[in-house]
Amino acid sequence: LALPPGIDRVPVEDIVAALRACGSDRWPLAVLHHGGVGAAVGRSLAVEAPDVPVLVVETPPDAAGVARAATEAHRGWHGYREVVYGTGGVRTVPVVAPMEVALRDDSAIPLGPGEVCLVTGGARGIAVECALALGVATGARLVLLGRSPEDPEVRGTLARFASAGVAAVYQRADITDPGAVGPVVAGIRERYGPVRMLVHAAGYNQPRPIDGLTADELRQALAAPGPV
């Protein structure tokens, strides 16, 4: 399964077909990608079907990269394997290890009192928790973008911000529609001033076992654009 760079060009039908075939028949899955979503695709199958051999190879998008991926596939593998070829053909293997995290330093956050932070992802989940902590730490104004202004959860979220002393408003916007988002952001700038920071946490999260996954569901999950 070869995935081109850029989420907007991922052939979701091919991804779903490959995942479902390997999940049901226990065939090995090899994924070639170029800085895209390949690792997420491979890991999804590896978690749900750990007995299926899964190989993920990330290479530059050129003939040499494809050749290196073919070499990796011919070596044979068991379980989950992930390999990255960088510039010049340098081969690395990602590993999972604990990281030491420095103590939080609020003074280092490049956002000041009253300055605007735009938050995608609506009024629930990790977007809200990050935004609330950011607002408390900086005194910034938070503008939440979502598609459900009538949702009672929105009122509850705004009440949480108010009780914490954080200025926050909710604006209706579907960020998968650039034509609709532009005027909303323009209005935010006109009313509150320039946007100084973006917390991008929008996404479609409807977990589904691989054997029931459809192309439309995967397309929805990939619809939220990355930050620009």
C-alpha positions as CSV (number, residue, x, y, z in Angstrom):
1,L,0.0,0.0,0.0
2,A,1.7,3.2,-1.2
3,L,0.4,6.5,0.2
4,P,1.3,9.8,-1.5
5,P,2.2,12.9,0.5
6,G,-0.7,15.1,1.5
7,I,-3.8,14.0,3.3
8,D,-6.0,15.4,0.6
9,R,-4.6,12.9,-1.9
10,V,-4.8,9.7,0.3
11,P,-6.7,7.0,-1.6
12,V,-9.0,6.1,1.3
13,E,-10.8,3.3,-0.6
14,D,-7.4,1.6,-1.0
15,I,-6.5,2.1,2.6
16,V,-9.8,0.6,3.8
17,A,-9.6,-2.4,1.4
18,A,-6.0,-3.2,2.5
19,L,-6.7,-2.9,6.2
20,R,-9.9,-5.1,6.0
21,A,-8.2,-7.7,3.8
22,C,-5.2,-8.0,6.0
23,G,-7.4,-8.0,9.1
24,S,-9.6,-10.8,7.9
25,D,-7.1,-13.0,6.1
26,R,-4.1,-12.2,8.3
27,W,-1.9,-11.2,5.3
28,P,1.2,-9.2,6.0
29,L,0.7,-5.4,5.3
30,A,3.5,-3.3,3.9
31,V,2.9,0.5,3.9
32,L,5.1,2.9,2.0
33,H,4.6,6.6,2.7
34,H,6.3,10.0,2.3
35,G,5.8,12.0,5.4
36,G,2.0,11.2,5.4
37,V,-0.4,9.0,7.4
38,G,1.3,5.7,6.8
39,A,2.5,5.1,10.4
40,A,-1.0,5.7,11.7
41,V,-2.5,3.3,9.2
42,G,0.0,0.6,10.0
43,R,-0.2,1.0,13.8
44,S,-4.0,0.8,13.7
45,L,-3.8,-2.7,12.2
46,A,-1.0,-3.7,14.5
47,V,-2.9,-2.8,17.6
48,E,-6.2,-4.5,16.5
49,A,-4.5,-7.6,14.9
50,P,-1.1,-8.0,16.6
51,D,-0.6,-11.4,14.9
52,V,-0.6,-9.7,11.5
53,P,3.0,-8.7,10.3
54,V,3.0,-4.9,9.6
55,L,5.9,-3.0,7.9
56,V,5.8,0.8,7.6
57,V,8.5,2.5,5.6
58,E,8.9,6.2,5.2
59,T,11.1,7.4,2.4
60,P,11.5,10.5,0.1
61,P,9.1,10.4,-2.9
62,D,11.6,9.2,-5.5
63,A,12.7,6.0,-7.2
64,A,15.5,5.4,-4.7
65,G,13.0,5.6,-1.8
66,V,10.7,3.0,-3.4
67,A,13.7,0.7,-4.0
68,R,14.7,1.0,-0.3
69,A,11.1,0.1,0.8
70,A,11.2,-2.9,-1.5
71,T,14.5,-4.0,0.1
72,E,12.9,-3.7,3.6
73,A,9.9,-5.8,2.5
74,H,12.2,-8.5,1.1
75,R,14.0,-8.9,4.4
76,G,11.0,-10.5,6.0
77,W,9.6,-9.3,9.3
78,H,7.4,-10.3,12.2
79,G,5.1,-8.2,14.3
80,Y,5.3,-4.5,13.8
81,R,8.3,-2.8,12.2
82,E,8.7,0.8,11.3
83,V,11.7,2.2,9.3
84,V,12.5,5.8,8.2
85,Y,14.8,6.7,5.4
86,G,15.8,10.4,5.5
87,T,17.8,12.6,3.2
88,G,20.8,10.8,1.8
89,G,19.4,7.4,2.5
90,V,20.1,7.5,6.3
91,R,18.1,4.6,7.9
92,T,16.6,5.0,11.3
93,V,14.2,2.9,13.3
94,P,11.8,4.8,15.6
95,V,11.6,3.6,19.2
96,V,9.2,4.4,22.0
97,A,10.9,5.6,25.2
98,P,10.0,7.8,28.2
99,M,10.8,11.4,27.8
100,E,11.9,13.9,30.4
101,V,9.6,16.9,30.3
102,A,10.9,20.3,31.6
103,L,8.8,22.1,34.2
104,R,6.2,24.4,32.7
105,D,7.3,28.0,32.3
106,D,4.2,30.2,31.7
107,S,6.4,33.2,31.0
108,A,7.8,31.5,28.0
109,I,4.4,31.2,26.3
110,P,4.3,33.8,23.5
111,L,0.8,35.0,24.3
112,G,-0.2,37.9,26.5
113,P,-3.3,39.1,28.4
114,G,-6.2,39.9,26.0
115,E,-4.4,38.6,22.9
116,V,-6.5,36.2,20.8
117,C,-6.0,32.5,20.6
118,L,-8.1,30.6,18.1
119,V,-9.1,27.1,19.1
120,T,-10.5,24.5,16.7
121,G,-12.2,21.4,17.9
122,G,-15.4,22.7,19.4
123,A,-16.2,22.8,23.1
124,R,-15.2,19.4,24.3
125,G,-12.3,17.0,24.7
126,I,-8.6,17.9,24.7
127,A,-9.1,21.1,22.8
128,V,-11.0,22.6,25.6
129,E,-8.6,21.4,28.3
130,C,-5.6,22.8,26.5
131,A,-7.4,26.1,25.9
132,L,-8.5,26.5,29.5
133,A,-5.0,25.8,30.8
134,L,-3.6,28.3,28.3
135,G,-6.1,30.9,29.2
136,V,-5.4,30.6,32.9
137,A,-1.6,30.7,32.3
138,T,-1.6,33.7,29.9
139,G,-4.8,35.7,30.4
140,A,-5.5,35.4,26.6
141,R,-8.9,35.6,25.0
142,L,-10.0,32.2,23.6
143,V,-12.2,31.9,20.6
144,L,-13.5,28.4,20.1
145,L,-14.5,27.3,16.7
146,G,-17.1,24.5,16.3
147,R,-20.2,23.3,14.5
148,S,-22.7,23.0,17.3
149,P,-23.4,26.3,19.1
150,E,-26.8,25.0,20.3
151,D,-25.1,22.1,22.1
152,P,-25.7,22.4,25.9
153,E,-22.0,21.3,26.3
154,V,-21.0,24.6,24.7
155,R,-22.7,26.5,27.5
156,G,-21.1,24.3,30.1
157,T,-17.7,24.9,28.6
158,L,-18.1,28.6,28.5
159,A,-19.3,28.6,32.1
160,R,-16.1,26.7,33.1
161,F,-14.0,29.3,31.3
162,A,-15.8,32.2,33.0
163,S,-15.5,30.6,36.5
164,A,-11.7,30.3,35.9
165,G,-11.5,34.0,34.9
166,V,-10.8,33.2,31.3
167,A,-12.4,35.3,28.5
168,A,-13.9,32.9,25.9
169,V,-16.4,33.0,23.1
170,Y,-17.8,30.3,20.7
171,Q,-18.1,30.9,17.0
172,R,-19.8,28.5,14.6
173,A,-17.5,27.4,11.8
174,D,-16.9,24.1,9.9
175,I,-13.1,24.1,9.3
176,T,-13.4,21.6,6.5
177,D,-15.0,24.4,4.5
178,P,-12.3,27.1,3.9
179,G,-14.8,29.3,2.2
180,A,-16.9,29.4,5.4
181,V,-14.0,29.8,7.8
182,G,-12.4,32.8,6.1
183,P,-15.2,35.2,6.9
184,V,-15.5,34.0,10.5
185,V,-11.8,34.5,11.1
186,A,-12.0,37.9,9.5
187,G,-14.8,38.9,11.8
188,I,-12.8,37.7,14.8
189,R,-9.9,39.9,13.8
190,E,-12.1,42.9,13.3
191,R,-13.8,42.5,16.7
192,Y,-10.9,41.3,18.9
193,G,-7.7,42.0,17.1
194,P,-5.1,39.8,15.4
195,V,-5.0,36.1,16.1
196,R,-1.7,35.4,17.9
197,M,-1.9,31.7,18.4
198,L,-3.7,28.6,17.1
199,V,-4.7,25.5,19.1
200,H,-5.6,23.1,16.3
201,A,-7.6,20.1,17.7
202,A,-10.4,19.6,15.3
203,G,-11.1,16.1,14.2
204,Y,-13.8,13.4,13.6
205,N,-13.5,10.7,16.3
206,Q,-15.9,7.8,15.9
207,P,-13.9,4.7,16.7
208,R,-14.7,1.7,14.6
209,P,-13.2,-1.9,14.3
210,I,-11.3,-2.4,11.1
211,D,-13.7,-5.1,9.9
212,G,-16.5,-2.5,9.9
213,L,-14.6,0.5,8.7
214,T,-15.9,2.3,5.5
215,A,-14.2,4.7,3.1
216,D,-16.7,7.4,4.0
217,E,-15.9,7.1,7.7
218,L,-12.1,7.3,7.0
219,R,-12.7,10.3,4.7
220,Q,-14.5,12.1,7.5
221,A,-11.7,11.4,9.9
222,L,-9.2,12.9,7.5
223,A,-11.3,15.9,6.5
224,A,-10.1,18.3,9.2
225,P,-7.1,20.2,7.6
226,G,-3.8,20.6,9.2
227,P,-2.7,24.0,10.5
228,V,-1.2,26.5,8.1
